[in-house]
Amino acid sequence: MNGDGRLLNGCVYGAEHDAPSAGLLLHGTYAELADGPLDGLLLDIHGWRTEEVDDGVALTTKLPRWPGGRVSYDPRPGEPCTAGPGVIRRFYYFGDTP
């Protein structure tokens, strides 16, 4: 990961990095994005159904391999999901899609 990526750690995906609300909300429920271009960001999954969390996500970013593409993150099968609020799950980088 390059030096710019370290600036993203602890921020919530989709929030402006310099906004006062870029970090965790006390009542929020989050998945940590591990590895890949969004390593260290948190994804707000508050209100998601279990099936939605288990399916993982394809997120838009300015950092994918293909312009306009998405990066995929999935939970590991069998990895436990803890009770929220807070960071309850970890999503791992699966790859880029055009």
N, C-alpha and C positions, 0 to 999 in steps of 0.2 A: 504494500500500500504506500502511495506517495505521501508527502507531508500534508497536502491539502486534505486528504481523507481524515486525518486526525482531528481536524476542526469539526467534523460531523459528529463525533462520539458524544452520546448523551442527548442528542437532539432528536426530535420526532420527525419522521418522514413526512414531507409535505409542508412543514412549518418553515418560515423564513428563519435562517440560522441566527440572525441578530435580533429577532423579535423577542420580547419579554416572555412570551408563552411558548418558546421553542423547546422547553424542557418538559419534564413529567408533570402531569396534573395529579394531585393527591388521590382523586377518585378514579383515575384512569386505569385501564388495563392494556398492557403492551406486550408485543413480541419483540425480542431483540433480533436484529438482522445480523447474521454472522457470515463472515467472509465476503468475497465479491466486492463490487463497487460501492455498495451501501453498508459495508461493515461498520458496526457500531451504532447505526441509527436504530431508533425504536419505532415500531409500527403500532399505531393506536388500533387495538382490536376490541375496544369496549363495545358491547352490544352484539358482537358477532356470535352466531350459532356455532356449536361445536363442530358441525360439518364444515362450516366455512373456514374455521381455523385449521382443521385437519387437511383441507384441500391446498393450503398454501396460497401464494399470491404471485402475480406478474405485475411489476411496478414500472411505471414510466420514470425515466431519469435522463439526465444529460450525459450520463456516463456509460451507456451500453456500448457493446461492440459494434452494433449497427445503428446509424443515425435514425432516430425515431423509433427505435426498438424498445424492448422491455427486458427487465432482469427478473428471473424467477427465483423465488425462495420458498422452500418447503420445510415442514417439520420432519424430523426423523421418525420413522415408524417405531412405536413402542416407547419413545421418550416421554416421560410424564409431563403433564400440564399441571402446574400448581394453582392453588386458589388465589384469586385476585383480591384487591387491586394490586397494582404494581406490575412488574415484569413477570409474566406467568408462563411464557413459552419462548423458545428460540427457533427461528426459521433460518435454515442454512441455504447458502447460495447454490442454485442448481444449474444455472446457465443463462445465456442471453437468447432472446428470440427476435427475429427481424420484425 
